[in-house]
Amino acid sequence: MAKDCTSILRAVRLLLLLLKATQALRWTSVAHNGENSLICKGGNFTFPWTYVTENDDKITVLFWFSDKNGSFASYFADTFTSSSSRVTYNGNAKMTLSGVREEDDDTYGVSIRLYDKAESFEKYARLTVVGKNGFGFA
């Protein structure tokens, strides 16, 4: 019985090592997934998402999206495009939203796809606009 248990533990350890070795992207940003951030109305906010790829994996595309607006910006073939002039790309997966408005109060995310990989990697953040109606500020 103990021999069977030892064999199973070895197999599980090997599987965990293989899974770790095949993870092609690792988030390096300090912000936790789903973290809530406060920003004053009119201010600028940079989503602090950063990552590194393993084994020289290449990024195919990055998409930024929000619950209210869906996909609103992308980075593909060394070109950044956005449906808003208030959004700028800051390298890696970082994005800045300038002149924050009440309607920017939303949940945002970034999705990264790697070349020749079926999976995508995502991070989320909740942006709460302070100074909007309901917060008691003028």
Sequence and secondary structure as in RCSB ss.txt:
>XXXX:A:sequence
MAKDCTSILRAVRLLLLLLKATQALRWTSVAHNGENSLICKGGNFTFPWTYVTENDDKITVLFWFSDKNGSFASY
FADTFTSSSSRVTYNGNAKMTLSGVREEDDDTYGVSIRLYDKAESFEKYARLTVVGKNGFGFA
>XXXX:A:secstr
 HHHHHHHHHHHHHHHHHHHHH  EEE  SS TTEEEEEETT  EEE   EEESTT  EEEEEEEETTTEEEEEE
ETTEEEES TTEEE STT EEE S  GGG EEEEEEEEETT S EEEEEEEEEEETSTTTT  
